[in-house]
Amino acid sequence: MIGAKMNIIKMVRLTVILVLFTNCNETNNIIEDPKSYKISGNYNVTRLGNLMAPKKDNIRFEISEFDHSIRGTTSCNSFSGTIVKDNQRLRVTNISISEKYCNDNVLKSEQKLINALQTARSYRIKDMELTFYSDSNNNTILTAKKDSVQ
């Protein structure tokens, strides 16, 4: 009787150890998965919708997954917001922008940028290029090149 109880205890211990090692291995697989879609970094906007972003507008932003933020500048104003991300799904919320006086062309680019950020629902990273897509029709609404030096 005592021998049977000892065998049961050994089996329970072995099961617990196997479960712990299996769970640790699954966590490592998730962390090492290249499809984890890390978007933290600094970016230069190259396209707004289907149009090239004017280089003179110098639209840049930084995404931090650590504090779920996006911060950036144009040639005139700065902006910030919160990134809510789940796999490839994404939303930008709480967007604010400074209100300096800018020429009309810069203001138009800034408005396109804010509209793109507000309507972004998914993204993709490929070859150091980040693309935001809208939810309604999955159109490309923003494309940005990631800085190679981080």
VMD Tcl script that draws the C-alpha trace (Angstrom):
set ca {
  {0.00 0.00 0.00}
  {2.78 2.44 0.91}
  {4.70 1.47 -2.25}
  {1.62 2.30 -4.41}
  {1.25 5.73 -2.77}
  {4.95 6.44 -3.39}
  {4.53 5.51 -7.07}
  {1.54 7.85 -7.36}
  {3.52 10.68 -5.76}
  {6.43 10.05 -8.14}
  {4.06 10.09 -11.13}
  {2.49 13.38 -9.98}
  {5.93 14.95 -9.54}
  {7.02 13.73 -12.97}
  {3.83 15.10 -14.55}
  {4.34 18.50 -12.89}
  {7.95 18.66 -14.08}
  {6.94 17.73 -17.64}
  {4.18 20.35 -17.68}
  {6.59 23.03 -16.46}
  {9.24 22.19 -19.07}
  {6.64 21.96 -21.83}
  {5.20 25.37 -20.95}
  {8.67 26.94 -20.83}
  {9.45 25.50 -24.26}
  {6.19 26.86 -25.70}
  {7.03 30.32 -24.33}
  {10.43 30.19 -26.01}
  {8.79 29.24 -29.28}
  {6.54 32.28 -29.06}
  {9.39 34.64 -28.25}
  {11.60 33.25 -31.02}
  {8.79 33.21 -33.59}
  {9.81 35.55 -36.45}
  {6.14 36.34 -36.96}
  {5.96 38.16 -33.63}
  {5.73 41.42 -35.63}
  {7.78 43.69 -33.42}
  {7.17 47.23 -34.54}
  {9.25 49.21 -32.05}
  {11.62 51.58 -33.81}
  {12.05 54.83 -35.70}
  {10.37 55.35 -39.06}
  {10.34 57.81 -41.96}
  {6.97 58.06 -43.73}
  {7.34 57.43 -47.45}
  {3.68 57.19 -48.52}
  {0.39 58.55 -47.26}
  {-2.38 56.57 -48.90}
  {-1.43 56.04 -52.52}
  {0.70 59.20 -52.75}
  {4.36 59.72 -51.95}
  {4.87 61.71 -48.76}
  {6.67 64.97 -49.60}
  {10.28 64.64 -48.37}
  {10.28 68.28 -47.33}
  {7.49 67.52 -44.83}
  {9.93 65.17 -43.04}
  {7.26 63.02 -41.37}
  {8.94 60.77 -38.82}
  {7.73 58.75 -35.86}
  {8.88 56.35 -33.19}
  {6.84 53.40 -31.94}
  {7.57 51.94 -28.52}
  {5.95 48.63 -27.66}
  {7.35 49.04 -24.14}
  {5.02 51.92 -23.28}
  {2.54 51.42 -26.19}
  {3.26 54.84 -27.66}
  {3.77 56.53 -30.98}
  {5.52 59.91 -31.12}
  {6.56 61.86 -34.13}
  {7.18 65.10 -35.97}
  {6.57 66.73 -39.28}
  {8.43 69.76 -40.59}
  {6.04 71.85 -38.51}
  {4.21 70.01 -35.70}
  {4.70 67.09 -33.36}
  {2.17 64.37 -32.55}
  {1.69 61.48 -30.15}
  {-0.73 58.68 -29.42}
  {-1.22 55.25 -27.93}
  {-0.69 52.00 -29.84}
  {-3.04 49.10 -29.08}
  {-1.62 46.00 -30.75}
  {-2.68 42.35 -30.91}
  {-0.62 40.27 -33.35}
  {-1.13 42.07 -36.67}
  {-4.18 44.01 -35.49}
  {-3.48 47.60 -34.50}
  {-5.22 50.76 -33.44}
  {-3.81 54.18 -32.69}
  {-5.78 56.03 -30.03}
  {-5.52 59.25 -28.00}
  {-3.86 61.10 -30.87}
  {-2.77 64.65 -30.13}
  {-0.90 67.12 -32.32}
  {0.67 70.47 -31.61}
  {-0.99 73.40 -33.36}
  {1.75 75.56 -34.82}
  {0.96 77.59 -37.89}
  {2.22 75.77 -41.00}
  {1.86 76.35 -44.72}
  {-1.18 74.74 -46.36}
  {0.73 71.88 -48.01}
  {2.27 70.79 -44.72}
  {-1.13 71.03 -43.01}
  {-2.63 68.79 -45.70}
  {0.11 66.19 -45.18}
  {-0.36 66.35 -41.42}
  {-4.12 65.87 -41.79}
  {-3.55 62.84 -44.05}
  {-1.15 61.45 -41.45}
  {-3.63 61.89 -38.58}
  {-6.43 60.35 -40.69}
  {-4.18 57.38 -41.51}
  {-3.32 56.86 -37.85}
  {-6.99 57.10 -36.81}
  {-8.16 54.56 -39.40}
  {-5.27 52.08 -39.06}
  {-6.49 48.62 -38.05}
  {-3.69 46.28 -39.12}
  {-0.08 46.40 -40.19}
  {2.71 44.44 -41.80}
  {6.49 44.68 -41.65}
  {8.57 43.42 -44.54}
  {12.12 44.35 -45.51}
  {12.32 47.16 -42.91}
  {9.09 48.71 -44.25}
  {6.02 49.21 -42.08}
  {2.62 49.40 -43.76}
  {-0.63 50.37 -42.03}
  {-3.92 49.15 -43.51}
  {-7.48 50.37 -43.01}
  {-10.14 48.07 -41.65}
  {-12.95 48.95 -44.01}
  {-11.31 47.94 -47.28}
  {-7.80 46.83 -46.26}
  {-6.24 49.61 -48.37}
  {-2.71 50.78 -47.68}
  {-3.02 54.05 -45.76}
  {0.58 54.65 -44.64}
  {4.00 53.27 -45.50}
  {7.16 54.04 -43.57}
  {10.77 52.88 -43.80}
  {12.40 51.75 -40.56}
  {15.72 53.39 -39.68}
  {18.45 50.79 -39.97}
  {20.31 52.21 -36.97}
  {18.36 51.84 -33.73}
}
mol new
graphics top color blue
foreach p $ca { graphics top sphere $p radius 0.5 }
foreach p [lrange $ca 0 end-1] q [lrange $ca 1 end] { graphics top cylinder $p $q radius 0.2 }
display resetview
